[in-house]
Amino acid sequence: MMKGSLIYFFLISYFILMSNVYSFERNINNEDELIHNLNSTEYNILEIYIDNKSIDIYKEIKINNNIQKLLIIGSSKDSSILRFNNSISNGLIFNSFIQKITFKNITIYGHLEFHNVNNVLFEDTILNGSIISNDKSSKNELIQMNNFIYNAFIDFKTTCISLYGNVKIDNSYFYGNSLCTDNILSYDGENINNIDISNSYFNGIYTNTCIGINNANESNITSSIFENGSAYNDGGGAIHAKNSYSFIKNCKFNNNFSSTHGGLIYIETNETNEHINEKRNVYILNSIQHKTENINQSSKQKGLVASVKGNVNLQIENFYAEDLHAGKGISAFTLKGISTIELKNVKMNAIDGSNYGGVLFTSNEEQIGSEFKVTNGTFTNFHQYQVNEASSFIYSHQNINISLNNFIHIGSPTKLELNSVKIENHFTKKDCTFIRCESLSKFDKNVLIFNDLYVDGLDTVKEFVYIDSGDISINNSYLNRIRSSYIYSLSTDDKQKDNYFFRMGSNTNLSISYTNLNNIHTYYGIVSRTSSNIIIENCTFEYSNYDKTLFRIDPKNNINSKTNFTVNNSNFYMISANNGGVAKTSSMNYGGVIYSESKLTNSHVFFNNCEFIPEYNDRGSISYAHCIESEPYFSNADELKMEYDYAFSTNPTKIALSSESLDSISVFSGESIPSNIDDRFISSNFDTMTFDDIIYFRVVINDTNNAVLLGDTISFRKDKCSFPQVKVVGNPGNYKLGLILITYGHFHKFENNAVFVDLEIRDCISEHKNNYNYKDIEGYGFKSCYKPKCSPACVHGKCEDNNQSSIDFMIFILVGLILQCFSMFEITNGQKKNSCRLFQYIFKNIGFSLVYGSMLVKTYRIYLIFMVKKKINRSMKKKNMILIVFGICMIHLLSVFFWIIIQAQVYTVKSANDHRTYSECKYPSSVYLCIGISINIIVTLYYVYITKFLKMNIKSEMLTNGSSDINKINSSNNDLIQKKPESSQKS
């Protein structure tokens, strides 16, 4: 009885409940039927079927009734179509509370908008348009897309798809469009909702970021492909994650691009977010990135793979990337803020950049706690094309710990650890630092630890490691083929002299053990400043070249330095250096083993019972030192000096005349000094030293009140210093002529840097009475003793003073021709007032005057010399000739000035036969005066004609009686006239 009552009760309850649920299925054939059924209030469950039809809709449809479930189902995606035609912004707007909406087997052209909808399902659906979902926080909302194909088609909006709530996407395809200015899919989880994407494909069409994820409680992206993503605004070519936890696995990224940050992904946290103190974790696992390029902007913060900003923890594991090209950008990874980037089992090949920073990693504005780690990384074919402040690997500023387990400009306090890291084939366009650590204060200590580091192939590095304060430890490593750019230079003058293998600042400790260093080619090897310690144990240095030296300690010679240098059980083989190699090595310049500058070297560098096998070097086959005090301590120095020639050498201490040089000279005022005055340099225990580098010096005279040196008093030398053949002009007497060094090449400055010879200026009047002149021809107030020389030689008579032909009038003629060309060119540009005055009149007439005026005075001068009777003074000074030419030019200039004052009309407008008007230059009556002057210049033709037939035979030697023959031949009349001069004339 009880059992039957319960069954009856449940049956009654079911029928009561079902009596309130109305379900309706309807096939739709047109727009009106669709609108009517969607807005019907009769049904709780509405199923709309579109059976192999394409329905055109011409207005927006808003659904305001409360339907529990709505299903819009077609027969197939190809044959069942809803098409909103009038505007791409028209579509379906769901404003009511609907439990679930399902789209299946259908294609939609238009806009979909969901408000207060708990569940939306797209299955086997194509959407050509846009989507906006509810913006109210709710953990119950769910949007699902299965086998969904999306083509962005939108009316100039920022985002193609904007979703909130929980989102699940599987086996779907998304394509961007230039009508969207930012993301294909933009998601906001409001810190409570999640998004899951799997087995899907995104293509940004080079215009959109694929996905923008904001405030996601959790985002999971697996087994998906991202191609052609492009970020032009906020960054992230494929993914832009903000204030979100993300997990990315088994994904492929191909040909993504960002003009700002993050070619693959840009991750940031917002300082205004209430969860700012929580570090956002982002994981990328088992993924591949291929071909990211063209980061073109000039911002320092780039990132071909990833850029992180704020409080982010990015971990990348089992990742491969290749062909990443930054264009004008930089770095595979960038960091800003208090973030962490950790790489595990990473391989990267063919990465390049050309901007401020490092090719692998760049950070700035770091905060204490930020960190960059690499474990088991292989990096090959890195290229840095930036010329200035840059790194071929890692570049950071401060407050960051860097650990590379199983690279960089860095700031303090920094810890960089490389364990089992392999780096191959890095290239930079111009020298830049591979690893650089800077300290913000003297109290900061950087730490570099390299264990099992393998480096093979670094081209054009400025420094392999630069650290200004801290500790460096290198153990069980292999460093090979590290080269500076200077080795590619053909000329030694082009060498970059700031290249180093290791460059260390003060208070730095270097320890190298069980390490091979091969094929190192830099300007300097290991350079250390004050208060540093260097310990090298069980190492091998071989097949390397250092243009200066392998070890350089304390270049500033600090008197308080406490630097110590120790080498134990190490081998040096086939090492060459210009200044200071090492045992079994050669040095081309100074110091086969040691090149020392500090006066404290003797107290801190020790060689006890060491054996050396140096090659011959007359500049110190074992040691070259600045002075005796800067020479290292050798316990067996006496034996070495006996065994090897020139085993020890120091810097020169003075300059002296060579044995073949003159020590005194005697000249007349105005003569040059002899060329055989040479000097050489003397060192404290090596007296045959010569320079191979250019040395600049100055020649001086001790009494500048009575004598002066003319010519190149500053000169240079390569093999030896010789006094240049300067000219001495001064009063008769005895002087000192000196040579003083200005620069010293590779050597240090020394006090005895000058050498002097005796100089006598002889009396010209007493020794040369008739054949020489004694005049001030140099313009310095001192007379020169010289024999007159005329060029061309005098026709007859004697040469009484120096005279040479001039090219002044050739220049006048050239300028005149140029002005004539300007005037002709201006005629083609039309007749205007300024054109008539300036270009056509002034340029034309002054050009004419310069050409024919110069010819007039030159031919008239020839006429005076050869054709005028001898009683007339036939000389014509150049000054007068120039005044004649410029006088003619001034007449034209004054005429134009006069026309401007009286406001004379200089052009008029006329009509042609075809009734078209044109302008023509028309000058006042006074122009005829100027024309007459120009016509008079034509008299030049007369002188040209007269002098044209003049042929001169000038004898090379003067006759003893002071006369010579001159022959004039008139070829047109075949009349030969011979005239012998009655008296000598001045030439």
VEXLUM-857133 format. One record per residue (C-alpha): x, y, z. Coordinates in steps of 0.05 Angstrom, whole numbers, padded with zeros to 5 digits, always signed. Layout:
N
XYZ...
//
This chain:
987
+00000+00000+00000+00055+00048+00020+00095+00030-00043+00036+00043-00089+00023+00111-00055+00095+00133-00068+00092+00114-00141+00026+00151-00149+00057+00213-00114+00117+00215-00160+00073+00207-00222+00028+00263-00201+00090+00308-00187+00120+00292-00255+00058+00311-00293+00051+00375-00253+00123+00394-00268+00118+00376-00342+00053+00415-00347+00096+00479-00341+00148+00459-00395+00130+00472-00467+00175+00446-00521+00169+00466-00594+00204+00445-00658+00199+00487-00720+00229+00487-00790+00246+00558-00811+00240+00581-00883+00249+00657-00880+00268+00717-00838+00197+00730-00811+00188+00660-00786+00255+00663-00751+00239+00729-00716+00170+00706-00696+00193+00642-00664+00253+00672-00629+00210+00723-00594+00152+00676-00578+00136+00669-00503+00097+00604-00511+00155+00556-00506+00208+00540-00454+00248+00497-00502+00254+00520-00574+00286+00480-00629+00296+00516-00695+00314+00475-00755+00343+00503-00819+00340+00447-00869+00387+00458-00927+00367+00531-00935+00402+00598-00938+00361+00650-00902+00377+00724-00915+00364+00770-00856+00362+00846-00865+00357+00873-00795+00383+00859-00725+00345+00808-00683+00340+00819-00608+00315+00761-00565+00284+00787-00500+00240+00728-00478+00262+00679-00425+00274+00613-00460+00305+00557-00420+00338+00525-00480+00347+00548-00551+00375+00503-00606+00390+00529-00676+00407+00468-00718+00421+00459-00791+00429+00400-00837+00502+00415-00851+00550+00474-00848+00552+00478-00923+00478+00479-00937+00445+00511-00876+00462+00586-00873+00438+00647-00834+00462+00710-00869+00454+00781-00842+00461+00823-00905+00452+00897-00891+00510+00906-00842+00564+00861-00814+00547+00890-00745+00476+00861-00750+00462+00794-00718+00430+00758-00660+00428+00796-00594+00408+00752-00534+00387+00799-00477+00344+00751-00435+00362+00698-00384+00371+00635-00426+00397+00571-00394+00431+00544-00457+00439+00562-00530+00464+00511-00581+00488+00524-00652+00499+00461-00692+00513+00443-00765+00503+00514-00788+00539+00573-00819+00525+00643-00794+00545+00709-00827+00537+00764-00775+00546+00786-00703+00529+00745-00641+00520+00778-00573+00504+00742-00508+00479+00774-00443+00460+00733-00383+00466+00667-00420+00492+00611-00376+00514+00562-00429+00531+00572-00503+00552+00513-00547+00580+00518-00618+00586+00450-00650+00604+00438-00723+00591+00511-00735+00621+00565-00780+00617+00637-00759+00637+00694-00805+00630+00755-00761+00642+00771-00687+00622+00749-00617+00612+00788-00553+00593+00751-00489+00567+00776-00422+00613+00820-00381+00584+00803-00313+00624+00758-00267+00594+00689-00259+00625+00622-00246+00565+00588-00279+00575+00615-00349+00604+00567-00400+00620+00577-00473+00639+00516-00512+00666+00512-00583+00675+00443-00615+00694+00435-00688+00683+00509-00694+00710+00551-00752+00715+00626-00743+00731+00678-00796+00736+00748-00769+00688+00795-00804+00673+00856-00763+00661+00930-00770+00727+00960-00745+00728+00936-00673+00787+00925-00628+00773+00851-00616+00740+00800-00662+00715+00754-00606+00706+00780-00535+00690+00726-00483+00678+00723-00408+00661+00666-00361+00689+00596-00371+00711+00579-00442+00727+00511-00472+00752+00506-00544+00770+00441-00579+00788+00422-00650+00771+00492-00676+00800+00541-00726+00806+00617-00720+00827+00666-00774+00839+00741-00763+00822+00801-00806+00850+00871-00814+00782+00899-00793+00801+00877-00722+00855+00922-00693+00878+00876-00638+00863+00804-00618+00825+00749-00654+00802+00722-00587+00801+00766-00525+00785+00732-00459+00774+00762-00390+00768+00711-00333+00756+00765-00280+00803+00725-00234+00750+00671-00223+00741+00636-00290+00782+00591-00334+00796+00581-00408+00816+00515-00440+00840+00509-00513+00861+00443-00544+00876+00416-00614+00860+00483-00646+00890+00528-00699+00898+00604-00698+00921+00647-00757+00931+00721-00745+00937+00737-00820+00995+00783-00802+00945+00833-00772+00921+00805-00705+00948+00776-00640+00918+00705-00637+00895+00706-00564+00892+00759-00510+00881+00729-00441+00865+00776-00382+00854+00760-00309+00847+00685-00320+00843+00643-00258+00873+00589-00302+00886+00583-00377+00906+00517-00410+00928+00514-00482+00949+00446-00509+00966+00414-00576+00950+00477-00615+00982+00516-00672+00992+00591-00676+01013+00622-00742+01023+00692-00771+01003+00726-00706+01021+00800-00707+01020+00849-00648+01023+00923-00665+00996+00952-00599+01010+00917-00533+01055+00860-00553+01050+00785-00559+01048+00761-00631+01013+00695-00613+00991+00704-00541+00984+00764-00495+00972+00743-00423+00957+00795-00370+00947+00780-00296+00935+00707-00314+00959+00637-00295+00975+00600-00359+00995+00530-00381+01018+00519-00453+01037+00449-00476+01053+00413-00541+01042+00475-00583+01074+00500-00647+01087+00573-00662+01105+00594-00733+01120+00662-00763+01092+00705-00707+01111+00778-00701+01110+00835-00652+01129+00907-00663+01136+00918-00588+01144+00860-00539+01141+00784-00544+01142+00753-00613+01110+00690-00585+01081+00712-00518+01079+00776-00477+01064+00766-00403+01050+00823-00355+01018+00839-00289+00981+00903-00276+01003+00944-00216+00932+00966-00204+00907+00894-00199+00887+00873-00130+00927+00808-00138+00992+00844-00154+01029+00811-00097+01015+00742-00126+01067+00718-00176+01032+00695-00239+01059+00628-00264+01063+00614-00338+01088+00546-00363+01107+00529-00435+01123+00455-00445+01143+00412-00504+01133+00468-00555+01166+00492-00619+01175+00562-00647+01197+00574-00718+01210+00638-00757+01195+00701-00717+01219+00765-00749+01215+00839-00763+01212+00872-00695+01223+00942-00721+01212+00992-00666+01267+01024-00624+01242+01006-00554+01293+00973-00509+01243+00920-00485+01235+00866-00540+01231+00790-00539+01229+00745-00599+01203+00688-00556+01176+00719-00493+01174+00785-00455+01154+00788-00382+01137+00849-00342+01117+00857-00269+01110+00798-00222+01114+00737-00269+01144+00668-00264+01155+00640-00334+01181+00569-00341+01197+00539-00408+01217+00466-00414+01234+00421-00474+01230+00479-00522+01261+00487-00591+01266+00552-00631+01300+00572-00696+01302+00627-00748+01283+00684-00701+01302+00750-00732+01292+00814-00692+01302+00864-00748+01315+00928-00709+01295+00894-00644+01333+00850-00595+01332+00788-00550+01297+00722-00549+01275+00737-00478+01266+00803-00441+01250+00817-00368+01226+00878-00331+01205+00882-00258+01208+00827-00206+01199+00769-00253+01232+00702-00265+01248+00666-00330+01271+00594-00325+01291+00552-00385+01302+00476-00383+01325+00432-00440+01323+00488-00490+01354+00489-00559+01357+00553-00600+01388+00562-00669+01396+00622-00716+01376+00680-00672+01396+00752-00688+01383+00823-00666+01408+00893-00678+01391+00936-00618+01412+00955-00548+01417+00890-00507+01434+00816-00513+01411+00768-00566+01389+00714-00517+01367+00756-00458+01359+00830-00440+01331+00860-00376+01322+00929-00349+01287+00962-00291+01296+00896-00253+01276+00892-00181+01309+00851-00126+01285+00779-00134+01283+00777-00209+01319+00717-00240+01339+00685-00305+01357+00611-00306+01379+00562-00360+01389+00488-00349+01415+00445-00406+01412+00498-00459+01443+00495-00529+01449+00561-00567+01478+00563-00637+01486+00615-00692+01471+00677-00652+01484+00743-00690+01486+00813-00660+01485+00869-00711+01481+00928-00663+01543+00973-00666+01540+01006-00598+01520+00984-00528+01500+00912-00538+01514+00839-00522+01514+00778-00567+01482+00736-00512+01455+00767-00447+01447+00840-00426+01417+00863-00360+01426+00920-00311+01414+00905-00237+01382+00864-00183+01377+00799-00222+01403+00730-00209+01423+00692-00272+01435+00617-00271+01452+00577-00333+01454+00503-00315+01469+00436-00355+01490+00704-00423+01493+00785-00421+01503+00858-00396+01484+00851-00322+01477+00899-00264+01490+00886-00191+01481+00850-00146+01483+00794-00197+01496+00719-00193+01505+00685-00260+01515+00610-00260+01525+00568-00323+01524+00494-00313+01529+00445-00372+01512+00499-00422+01532+00493-00495+01540+00556-00538+01561+00554-00612+01570+00602-00670+01552+00670-00644+01564+00730-00689+01559+00806-00679+01564+00860-00732+01613+00899-00689+01648+00886-00624+01600+00877-00565+01606+00845-00497+01584+00772-00490+01574+00774-00414+01574+00840-00377+01564+00852-00303+01561+00922-00273+01560+00943-00200+01517+01001-00178+01562+01014-00119+01630+00992-00092+01594+00949-00041+01559+00906-00093+01593+00840-00111+01575+00803-00175+01586+00728-00179+01599+00689-00243+01604+00613-00239+01617+00571-00302+01617+00496-00294+01623+00450-00354+01613+00509-00401+01624+00493-00474+01635+00553-00521+01655+00543-00593+01652+00602-00641+01643+00674-00618+01657+00725-00672+01671+00800-00663+01664+00802-00587+01689+00864-00552+01696+00825-00487+01680+00754-00471+01668+00774-00399+01667+00843-00367+01657+00848-00292+01673+00911-00254+01671+00880-00185+01660+00809-00160+01683+00737-00166+01692+00694-00228+01700+00618-00224+01710+00575-00286+01716+00500-00278+01720+00441-00325+01703+00484-00386+01723+00489-00458+01729+00557-00492+01746+00556-00566+01745+00604-00627+01733+00670-00592+01753+00727-00638+01751+00803-00638+01737+00843-00701+01808+00871-00705+01835+00805-00733+01795+00818-00797+01827+00886-00808+01881+00890-00861+01913+00952-00831+01940+00957-00761+01914+01028-00757+01843+01001-00759+01850+00954-00700+01800+00961-00644+01843+00971-00583+01789+00959-00531+01780+00884-00543+01789+00837-00484+01781+00764-00467+01768+00778-00393+01764+00851-00368+01759+00858-00293+01752+00919-00249+01777+00931-00180+01766+00881-00123+01754+00824-00171+01777+00752-00162+01787+00704-00220+01796+00630-00212+01805+00585-00274+01817+00511-00264+01818+00449-00309+01798+00490-00369+01822+00492-00441+01826+00560-00475+01841+00551-00550+01841+00596-00611+01830+00661-00573+01844+00722-00615+01835+00790-00580+01874+00854-00569+01883+00839-00495+01876+00773-00458+01861+00778-00384+01863+00848-00356+01856+00862-00282+01855+00927-00243+01872+00942-00171+01864+00896-00111+01848+00834-00150+01871+00762-00146+01882+00715-00205+01893+00641-00195+01903+00595-00256+01910+00521-00242+01915+00460-00286+01895+00499-00349+01918+00497-00421+01926+00559-00464+01943+00544-00536+01939+00567-00609+01920+00638-00592+01940+00708-00609+01936+00770-00566+01955+00834-00602+01979+00866-00538+01988+00814-00484+01955+00754-00451+01959+00781-00379+01955+00855-00362+01953+00872-00289+01936+00940-00259+01940+00986-00320+01930+01048-00276+01991+01033-00233+01953+01046-00168+02002+01053-00111+01952+01021-00064+01941+00960-00108+01944+00891-00076+01934+00850-00138+01965+00780-00137+01976+00735-00196+01990+00660-00190+01997+00606-00243+02003+00533-00223+02012+00471-00265+01988+00502-00329+02011+00496-00401+02020+00552-00452+02032+00529-00522+02035+00568-00588+02013+00634-00557+02034+00698-00594+02029+00769-00570+02057+00836-00591+02071+00854-00518+02079+00798-00469+02063+00726-00487+02075+00667-00441+02125+00610-00438+02138+00574-00504+02110+00635-00539+02131+00692-00584+02121+00767-00579+02125+00812-00639+02137+00876-00599+02150+00879-00525+02159+00824-00474+02158+00751-00497+02129+00729-00430+02114+00790-00387+02093+00861-00405+02090+00901-00340+02070+00974-00328+02057+00977-00253+02112+00995-00204+02081+00946-00156+02091+00886-00201+02156+00868-00167+02118+00859-00101+02058+00820-00127+02080+00777-00187+02128+00720-00174+02162+00669-00218+02199+00620-00175+02246+00571-00209+02207+00575-00274+02232+00552-00341+02221+00593-00403+02232+00576-00476+02224+00643-00510+02238+00661-00581+02288+00716-00596+02261+00786-00584+02306+00847-00578+02251+00882-00538+02251+00832-00481+02247+00759-00500+02222+00744-00430+02201+00809-00397+02187+00881-00417+02174+00929-00360+02160+01004-00354+02219+01011-00309+02263+00967-00264+02213+00974-00207+02156+00947-00250+02193+00883-00268+02165+00818-00237+02208+00779-00190+02247+00722-00223+02285+00678-00176+02333+00656-00231+02339+00724-00267+02416+00721-00271+02415+00653-00304+02362+00675-00354+02402+00737-00373+02463+00693-00387+02423+00642-00427+02381+00688-00471+02400+00753-00506+02357+00812-00488+02318+00771-00438+02296+00833-00399+02280+00903-00425+02248+00967-00400+02215+01030-00428+02262+01082-00460+02291+01133-00412+02318+01186-00460+02326+01206-00533+02395+01218-00564+02427+01232-00631+02448+01173-00672+02523+01162-00685+02514+01180-00759+02476+01245-00745+02503+01316-00750+02509+01352-00684+02515+01422-00713+02492+01457-00777+02505+01523-00812+02455+01556-00861+02436+01624-00889+02370+01655-00870+02316+01625-00914+02351+01559-00926+02326+01490-00904+02364+01448-00854+02400+01384-00878+02363+01318-00877+02415+01275-00842+02400+01293-00769+02373+01229-00735+02362+01206-00665+02349+01142-00627+02319+01121-00560+02357+01096-00501+02327+01047-00449+02356+01035-00381+02386+00968-00399+02373+00961-00473+02405+01012-00520+02384+00988-00589+02309+00998-00585+02269+01029-00643+02196+01045-00652+02149+01007-00698+02091+01052-00683+02081+01123-00707+02113+01175-00661+02094+01248-00669+02145+01302-00652+02156+01377-00659+02218+01416-00683+02232+01481-00645+02284+01536-00641+02307+01566-00576+02303+01641-00594+02237+01657-00627+02250+01732-00622+02306+01728-00672+02289+01668-00715+02229+01627-00739+02220+01558-00770+02176+01552-00832+02145+01488-00858+02120+01424-00824+02149+01432-00755+02104+01375-00730+02120+01309-00762+02119+01234-00748+02166+01175-00756+02161+01100-00766+02232+01073-00764+02272+01131-00736+02263+01205-00718+02295+01252-00768+02292+01327-00766+02245+01350-00822+02275+01397-00874+02243+01460-00846+02265+01529-00869+02302+01574-00820+02291+01650-00826+02323+01697-00777+02379+01745-00758+02451+01721-00763+02474+01686-00699+02480+01621-00661+02418+01581-00639+02395+01513-00613+02350+01471-00658+02311+01418-00620+02266+01358-00631+02214+01345-00576+02168+01283-00573+02093+01294-00571+02068+01222-00569+02104+01158-00549+02068+01101-00584+02065+01038-00541+02116+01068-00493+02103+01110-00433+02123+01183-00429+02193+01195-00403+02227+01259-00380+02287+01264-00426+02244+01270-00488+02282+01323-00528+02348+01328-00567+02383+01392-00592+02436+01409-00645+02476+01473-00655+02450+01519-00709+02487+01578-00741+02452+01630-00786+02507+01661-00830+02512+01733-00852+02485+01741-00923+02513+01811-00937+02585+01795-00921+02587+01729-00958+02542+01744-01018+02551+01816-01042+02522+01818-01113+02489+01753-01134+02439+01747-01076+02382+01789-01050+02371+01801-00976+02297+01818-00966+02237+01798-00924+02199+01754-00973+02165+01708-00921+02127+01762-00884+02154+01745-00814+02198+01807-00804+02263+01770-00819+02303+01778-00883+02318+01718-00927+02383+01708-00966+02365+01684-01035+02386+01683-01108+02332+01716-01152+02294+01668-01196+02246+01686-01252+02194+01640-01280+02189+01643-01339+02261+01664-01350+02276+01735-01369+02276+01750-01444+02336+01796-01437+02371+01831-01380+02382+01801-01312+02332+01773-01262+02331+01821-01205+02277+01790-01161+02232+01729-01156+02175+01730-01205+02127+01675-01224+02066+01672-01269+01997+01675-01238+01932+01640-01252+01889+01696-01224+01861+01717-01291+01846+01644-01310+01801+01642-01248+01767+01707-01270+01753+01677-01338+01725+01613-01307+01679+01653-01260+01656+01696-01319+01637+01635-01360+01597+01607-01301+01559+01672-01293+01543+01672-01368+01515+01601-01361+01470+01624-01303+01443+01682-01345+01426+01636-01403+01392+01587-01357+01349+01642-01325+01322+01664-01394+01283+01598-01398+01248+01613-01331+01210+01675-01357+01223+01749-01352+01211+01781-01284+01237+01844-01251+01289+01811-01207+01307+01764-01263+01320+01821-01311+01362+01859-01261+01401+01804-01227+01408+01744-01271+01401+01770-01341+01436+01837-01336+01486+01831-01278+01506+01758-01291+01509+01769-01366+01549+01833-01367+01595+01818-01308+01609+01750-01338+01625+01783-01404+01670+01835-01369+01709+01782-01330+01722+01740-01392+01740+01793-01442+01767+01842-01391+01818+01790-01368+01837+01776-01440+01844+01851-01454+01893+01865-01398+01934+01802-01410+01942+01814-01485+01954+01888-01474+02010+01872-01425+02043+01827-01478+02033+01882-01529+02069+01932-01483+02128+01886-01472+02141+01865-01543+02110+01916-01591+02116+01985-01560+02176+02029-01571+02231+02022-01520+02227+02093-01495+02160+02080-01465+02156+02044-01397+02130+01976-01416+02118+01947-01347+02046+01936-01323+02034+01913-01251+01984+01859-01235+01949+01905-01187+01933+01953-01243+01909+01897-01287+01860+01872-01234+01835+01943-01221+01818+01951-01295+01777+01887-01296+01739+01903-01232+01729+01975-01254+01691+01951-01315+01648+01905-01271+01633+01963-01223+01603+02004-01279+01550+01951-01291+01536+01944-01216+01528+02019-01207+01481+02022-01266+01434+01971-01235+01438+02007-01167+01420+02072-01203+01359+02039-01236+01335+02013-01169+01340+02083-01138+01300+02116-01194+01253+02056-01198+01265+02047-01271+01221+01998-01309+01265+01940-01331+01214+01894-01362+01149+01901-01402+01090+01857-01423+01077+01848-01497+01026+01811-01539+01043+01761-01592+01006+01750-01659+00964+01696-01628+00941+01745-01573+00982+01711-01519+01023+01756-01474+01095+01750-01455+01145+01791-01415+01209+01821-01442+01268+01856-01408+01271+01930-01427+01325+01975-01396+01330+02051-01390+01370+02092-01441+01430+02093-01396+01441+02020-01414+01472+02043-01480+01531+02071-01440+01544+02002-01411+01536+01971-01480+01587+02019-01507+01637+01999-01453+01626+01926-01471+01638+01942-01544+01703+01976-01527+01726+01913-01493+01725+01882-01563+01790+01920-01574+01817+01857-01543+01811+01825-01611+01861+01874-01638+01914+01856-01587+01899+01783-01595+01910+01790-01670+01975+01830-01661+02006+01783-01609+01982+01719-01642+02037+01720-01693+02092+01735-01643+02141+01677-01636+02195+01681-01583+02260+01644-01579+02287+01653-01510+02357+01629-01496+02367+01588-01434+02429+01624-01412+02439+01699-01402+02491+01733-01446+02550+01760-01407+02536+01832-01430+02466+01829-01401+02429+01822-01469+02397+01767-01510+02365+01757-01578+02292+01761-01589+02259+01740-01654+02191+01761-01675+02161+01727-01735+02100+01753-01772+02076+01690-01808+02020+01723-01848+02067+01772-01884+02129+01727-01880+02167+01789-01855+02223+01773-01807+02240+01829-01759+02299+01823-01713+02308+01873-01658+02366+01872-01609+02352+01907-01543+02393+01967-01529+02393+01958-01454+02374+01904-01404+02303+01904-01378+02272+01877-01315+02233+01814-01324
//
